[in-house]
Structures are given as structure tokens and as C-alpha cells.
């Protein structure tokens, strides 16, 4: 009688173990990197397809629960940095007066506002300028006023262009340009 209990327990553990192995092979969490940044919030491979959160794609996301649809709007955005009339990319450590010129094309949804901000190598962000959008266009230019910024540390600074879908929504990063501050 004892051997029947041992056999039953062994069979139960075997079945549980194979179920776990099957579930693990059906879906698997993976690390996904987009332009050198790891995606937060989990990415999965399920039945051979990789699923990545749309919000990590640097675009505006619309979710319609009634229609069960998701739309990603990713406009074509070019960011140019100007010191006076001269475009630049890298800088020396220290203070620099410059402005940001942004060209936006292929915007296929309405937006409420835009913003330009700079993030230092430690991750601290400073807003440069924002503006409400009153006239909707599929393409436009946005230029900040001249401002002075202190590139206090060596490393990569990121100038980001953000859009806000509605007045009540948060700003979403849609493009960024990297400036490298050098020890010179």
C-alpha cells in the first residue's frame, strides 16, 4: 500500500513539474533595448512573438477601450542645436548660451502642447520651454528662446522634445538629441 502512495506522489510531482515547464516555454520574459535604453515594464516572447509596451516607443499612444484599439503616433522629429547661427553637437564643460530648433513632420493626431527639456548625465531634468498648441498642423517648427545652461559635468546630456496629447495628459518623449560635454 505504501508503494501506491509513493507512486501517486511521484506522478503528481512529475505532472506539476511538466506543467511548469510547458508554461515557461509558452511565454518568456525578455530584456528589450531600444536605442541603448532598456525597456521598463516587461517584454515577453509568447508563442514566438515579442511583445513590447507601446509607451516605450517614444510616441503618443491612444487606447480606445470601447473599440479595443490602440494607436501609436510617432511623428518625424528633427532637433537642431544652435549657438547663435552656428549648429553644434558636442560642447566643452561650462556655461553655454544656445537655443533648440525642432522640425516636426507627419504628425497625424491633434496635440495640446509641446515642451523641450534637457537631462544631465545624472538624470536630473530641466525644462527649457513649453508652449500650448492652438492651431493643429501635420507639420510645424518650434524654436526655443536663447537660454544659458551649465554643462557642469562631463558626459551625455539629452535634449528631449515632448508632446502632450490633451491638457490633462502627461508629456511624452517623442525625440531626443544627445550632446556630449567634454573636458577641454
Secondary structure as the mmCIF struct_conf table of DSSP 4:
data_model
#
loop_
_struct_conf.conf_type_id
_struct_conf.id
_struct_conf.beg_label_comp_id
_struct_conf.beg_label_asym_id
_struct_conf.beg_label_seq_id
_struct_conf.end_label_comp_id
_struct_conf.end_label_asym_id
_struct_conf.end_label_seq_id
HELX_RH_AL_P HELX_RH_AL_P1 UNK A 2 UNK A 26
STRN STRN1 UNK A 27 UNK A 30
STRN STRN2 UNK A 33 UNK A 34
TURN_TY1_P TURN_TY1_P1 UNK A 35 UNK A 36
STRN STRN3 UNK A 37 UNK A 38
HELX_LH_PP_P HELX_LH_PP_P1 UNK A 39 UNK A 39
BEND BEND1 UNK A 40 UNK A 41
STRN STRN4 UNK A 43 UNK A 46
TURN_TY1_P TURN_TY1_P2 UNK A 47 UNK A 48
STRN STRN5 UNK A 49 UNK A 51
HELX_RH_3T_P HELX_RH_3T_P1 UNK A 54 UNK A 57
BEND BEND2 UNK A 58 UNK A 59
STRN STRN6 UNK A 60 UNK A 64
TURN_TY1_P TURN_TY1_P3 UNK A 65 UNK A 68
STRN STRN7 UNK A 69 UNK A 73
STRN STRN8 UNK A 76 UNK A 83
TURN_TY1_P TURN_TY1_P4 UNK A 84 UNK A 85
STRN STRN9 UNK A 86 UNK A 87
BEND BEND3 UNK A 89 UNK A 89
STRN STRN10 UNK A 91 UNK A 92
BEND BEND4 UNK A 93 UNK A 93
STRN STRN11 UNK A 94 UNK A 105
BEND BEND5 UNK A 109 UNK A 109
BEND BEND6 UNK A 112 UNK A 112
STRN STRN12 UNK A 113 UNK A 119
TURN_TY1_P TURN_TY1_P5 UNK A 121 UNK A 122
BEND BEND7 UNK A 123 UNK A 123
STRN STRN13 UNK A 125 UNK A 132
BEND BEND8 UNK A 135 UNK A 135
BEND BEND9 UNK A 138 UNK A 139
STRN STRN14 UNK A 140 UNK A 143
HELX_LH_PP_P HELX_LH_PP_P2 UNK A 144 UNK A 146
STRN STRN15 UNK A 147 UNK A 151
BEND BEND10 UNK A 153 UNK A 154
STRN STRN16 UNK A 155 UNK A 164
BEND BEND11 UNK A 165 UNK A 166
TURN_TY1_P TURN_TY1_P6 UNK A 167 UNK A 168
BEND BEND12 UNK A 169 UNK A 169
HELX_LH_PP_P HELX_LH_PP_P3 UNK A 170 UNK A 170
STRN STRN17 UNK A 171 UNK A 182
#
